[in-house]
Amino acid sequence: MRWTLFLASAVCLAAADPACAIPEQGYAANYSATVLPFLSSGEHFTFRSADGVTNLQGVRFLHPKAKGMIVVVNGSTESWLKYGEFFYDLYQRGYSISSYDHRGQGLSPRLVPANHQIVQIDDFGLYAADLNGFVEQEILPGGYGKLYLLGHSMGGAVALDYLERYPSPFRSVVLSSPMLRINTSPYPELIARSVVALFCAIGLGDHYAVGMHDWNPREPFTNNKLTSSRSRWDAIQHVWSDHPEAVAGGPSNDWVKQSISHTSLIRRRLPEIKSSVLILQAGKDQWVMNPDQEMAQAKIPGARLVRFPGAQHEILMERDTIRDQAIEQMDVFFRN
């Protein structure tokens, strides 16, 4: 494994590609030869949730000459297992990486006994509390030097909630397609809020929200709202096929109710954020509302926003031309 990683690093250093990404041409073979061995080299650990009721699953990759440590906060229904290529690229650029799976999804304990694929939460604020617990238990004691934070989608909302509520040791923060308001289309948010509130009131809070269902391994690429990269779409599907224990389908009524309510609070507190923030916006995003990201850029002092007009929601798993630019922008931001 060490020899494989050495070869991967040598190829990366020699490559002209600024993001050192695996190119989409020959992607599957390169992913198996480089990313999977790297992902397997990570150190797995558990840490206590903020309310002390469960243990959450984490992973770290320690670079011997690290520029610093990047904490990656993933999105709804995700697992750190999905981020192998991104972790690999960050490592080649000289960073250590730590990440974990939120309560109720990925490799962390699930919250709906009747169906483990339903992503449930009855207090959205627990996500940020768990992030604070992760920082206090696993990051600060490690003495990792410069600390950086990256949150994707729901992880972006969690990162902002954390910055608004807790002391932050992070020098810089990058938000990829941050979930400042979910897209409830075709229903207006007020209607969606009323519908999920009704379902929660009649005891269906931990059931799938309207339109949500178990993961479909046969979902065609043409129907997906995540990425325009067929190679990376296929890789995501293989992650879930290879790790059925990490699969999640979609959110519950409780989750939708909580996310609508809590992101409203997050938006109101944005001017209180003191951290240096970069927002990466996907021009073709169908999962979250882009105008609220632009509002966040205006409200957070000194925040920057970079648009990727051709990107769908998963900017960090997009086509090479989009993804490489996003990673370069992020790296430059962290280094400055």
Secondary structure, 3 states (H helix, E strand, C coil): CHHHHHHHHHHHHHCCCCCCCCCCCCHHHHHHHHHHHHHHCCEEEEEECCCCCCEEEEEEECCCCCCCEEEEECCCCCCHHHHHHHHHHHHHCCCEEEEECCCCCCCCCCCCCCCCCEECCCCCHHHHHHHHHHHHHHHHHHCCCCEEEEEECHHHHHHHHHHHHCCCCCCEEEEECCCCCECCCCCCHHHHHHHHHHHHHCCCCCCECCCCCCCCCCCCHHHCCCCCCHHHHHHHHHHHHHCHHHCCCEEEHHHHHHHHHHHHHHHHCHHHCCCEEEEEEECCCCCECHHHHHHHHHHCCCCEEEEECCCCCCHHHCCHHHHHHHHHHHHHHHHC
